[in-house]
C-alpha cells in the first residue's frame, strides 16, 4: 500500500515521524531515502520522540549505527551513506538488529537494498522548490503482506 503525505515545515515532518512511531512493533524496519537535506534525520528525531526516547538523536553518518534503548522499544538508527560495500553491514551484525527486539531506521537504505528484508516499510522524502523551501512530499510504502508468507499459505 502506498500513501503520500505532505509537510510544510521541519516540525510537521518530525510530527509525522512521531505519529508513525505510535504503531511501531519489534522487528519493524523503516528504510529512508531522499537527497541530502530533505529531512531524513528530522523524521528519525520525531520517530524517536514517539517511542519515548529523550536523548538527542543525530545522524550516525560516521559511526553507521546509533542505538537508543530508553523508549518503549529499542531504536537502531543506521546511516549507511558512507559505506563503500554492503558487506560492511555484515560486520555491524545488521541481521541481529533486523530480527531483534527493536525498530530499525535506515537512512540511505537504497545503498544496501539487497540486504533489506521484503517486509520493510520504505519512505521517500522529496523536496519541491515550487512549493517552498520547507515543503516535503513523503511517500510511504507498506507491504500489505509478506510475499513469502503468502506463498506458504497456498
C-alpha positions in Angstrom: 0.0 0.0 0.0 1.4 3.4 -1.0 0.4 6.6 0.8 1.5 10.2 0.2 1.8 12.8 2.8 2.9 16.5 2.6 4.6 18.5 5.3 5.4 22.2 5.2 7.9 22.6 8.0 10.5 20.5 9.8 8.1 20.4 12.8 5.5 18.8 10.6 8.0 16.2 9.3 9.0 15.5 12.9 5.4 15.1 13.9 4.8 12.7 11.1 7.7 10.5 12.4 6.3 10.8 15.9 2.9 9.6 14.7 4.3 6.7 12.8 6.2 5.5 15.9 2.9 5.1 17.7 2.2 1.9 15.8 5.8 0.6 15.7 6.5 -3.0 16.8 9.6 -5.1 17.4 11.2 -6.1 14.2 9.9 -3.2 12.2 12.3 -1.9 9.6 11.9 1.6 8.1 14.0 2.5 5.1 14.5 6.2 4.5 15.6 7.6 1.2 15.9 11.0 -0.3 18.5 13.6 -1.2 20.9 15.3 1.3 19.0 17.7 3.5 15.4 16.5 2.8 14.7 15.7 6.5 15.5 12.0 7.0 17.1 12.7 10.3 14.3 15.1 11.3 11.9 12.3 10.6 14.0 9.9 12.8 14.1 12.5 15.6 10.3 12.6 15.6 10.1 8.8 15.5 12.4 8.6 18.5 10.3 11.1 20.4 7.2 9.0 19.6 8.9 6.0 21.2 9.6 8.0 24.3 13.4 8.5 23.7 14.5 11.7 25.2 18.2 11.8 24.4 19.3 13.8 21.4 19.2 12.0 18.1 21.8 12.8 15.5 22.6 11.1 12.2 25.3 8.4 12.8 27.0 9.2 9.5 30.5 8.3 10.7 29.6 5.5 13.1 26.9 3.8 10.9 24.8 2.9 13.9 23.5 4.6 17.0 21.4 2.6 19.5 18.7 4.1 21.7 17.3 1.8 24.4 15.3 4.1 26.7 12.0 4.2 24.9 9.0 1.9 24.6 11.1 -0.1 22.1 14.8 -0.1 21.4 15.6 2.0 18.3 18.5 1.3 16.0 19.4 4.2 13.8 21.6 3.4 10.8 23.1 5.9 8.3 24.8 3.9 5.5 25.7 6.9 3.4 29.4 6.4 3.8 29.6 2.6 3.4 31.6 1.5 0.3 30.3 -2.0 0.1 27.1 -3.5 1.5 29.1 -6.4 3.1 30.3 -3.8 5.7 26.9 -4.1 7.2 27.5 -7.7 8.0 30.4 -6.6 10.2 28.0 -4.4 12.1 25.7 -7.5 12.6 22.8 -5.9 10.8 20.8 -9.2 10.7 20.8 -9.3 14.5 19.2 -5.8 14.5 16.7 -6.7 11.7 15.4 -9.7 13.6 15.9 -8.3 17.1 13.7 -6.7 19.8 13.6 -3.1 18.4 12.9 -1.0 15.4 15.5 -0.2 12.7 15.5 3.1 10.9 18.0 3.2 8.0 19.0 6.4 6.3 20.2 5.9 2.6 18.7 2.4 2.7 18.9 2.2 -1.1 22.6 1.7 -0.8 22.0 -1.7 0.9 18.7 -2.6 -0.8 19.7 -6.2 -1.4 20.1 -6.7 2.4 16.7 -5.3 3.4 14.0 -7.9 4.2 10.9 -7.8 2.0 8.5 -6.7 4.7 10.3 -3.4 5.3 8.5 -0.1 5.2 10.0 2.3 2.6 9.8 6.0 2.8 11.0 8.5 0.2 11.2 12.1 1.3 11.4 14.7 -1.5 11.6 18.5 -1.9 9.6 20.5 -4.4 11.1 24.0 -4.7 7.9 25.3 -6.3 6.1 24.5 -3.1 8.6 26.4 -0.9 11.8 25.6 0.9 10.2 23.6 3.8 7.7 21.6 1.7 8.3 17.8 1.7 6.4 15.1 -0.1 6.7 11.9 1.9 5.8 8.7 0.0 5.2 5.8 2.4 5.2 2.2 1.0 4.0 -0.5 3.4 3.9 -4.0 2.0 0.4 -5.4 2.8 1.6 -8.9 3.2 4.9 -10.6 3.0 5.1 -12.5 -0.3 6.9 -15.4 1.3 4.1 -15.9 3.8 1.6 -15.7 1.0 3.3 -18.5 -0.9 3.5 -20.7 2.2 -0.3 -20.4 2.7 -1.2 -21.6 -0.7 
